[in-house]
Amino acid sequence: MGFLEGPAIAWTIVSIQIIGIVSACLARFSQGCDCQTACQGLFFVCLSLVACSSVVSLHFEPDCWLTSGTTLAMMVIVATFQGGRRREAVAW
């Protein structure tokens, strides 16, 4: 695996983290737009990429798994956080 050595692994993992955070922001800010479905699809693809990069980084770069795990948690929080002052009861 000549192309997955040294800095290439680190830059690949960093790129996946950045793309993951950007996709979470796009999924959050696209609510109500025509592109909402596409942004949510991109988010779920990036969510699985970040999850896979967490597992792969355990094998290649043991010190980087925490970064991938943190990005995974941030993506979930950004996509599900409901900001604002509206208070509505949850209807089950």
N, C-alpha and C positions, 0 to 999 in steps of 0.2 A: 504494500500500500504506500507507494511513493508519494502520492499527492496528499495523503492525510498524515503528514508529519509536521512536528514543530509548530511554527506560527500559523500554518494553514488551518489547523484544528481550532486554535484560539480565535482566529478571525472569522471562521465559519460560525462558531458558537456565538460570538458577539453580534454578527450580522443577523442571526436568527433571533436573538434577544431584541434587537432594535426593531426588526420587522414585526415581531410579536407585539411589542408595546404600541407601535404605530397602528397595527390592525385593531387592537383593543380600543384605541382612541377613535378610529374611524367607525367602528361598530357602535360606539356610544354616541358620537356626534351625528351619525347618519339617521337617527331615529326620526321617522316621519318623512324622510326623503324617498325619492324613487329608487335610489341606490341602496336602500337599507338591506335588502335580501342579499345582494352581492357582497356588501361589507360584512354582514354576519357570516356568510359562507367563507370569506377570506379569514375572518377571525377564527372560525373553527378549524380551518386548515392550519393556521399559524399556531393555534393552541396545541394541536397534535404535534407539530414540528418542535415546539418548545419542550413538550413532554418527552419526545424522543431524544432531544438534545440533552435533557437531564440524564437520561439513562446512558447515552453514549459518552457523555462527559465523565461519568463515573469510571468508564473503562479507559478512556484515553487520557483525560486530565482530571485526576481525582479532586483537585482543589477547586475546580470550576463548577461542580454540581450545585453548589449553593447559589450561584448566580442564576442558573437555569431554574432552580426551584423558586427563587425569589421572583423572577420574571413571570413564571407561571402563576404564582399567587397574585401578583400585581395585575396581570391580565384579567383574571377572574374578578378581582375587586373593581377594576375600572369598568368592566362590562356589566356588572350587576349593581353597582352603587347607584342609589336614587338620591341625588342631591336636591336641594330646594327646601322650601318651608311648607310644602303641602303636607297635610296630615290627613290621611284617609284610612279608614278601617279596612283591614284585610277581610275580604268576603270569601269564606271557604265554601 
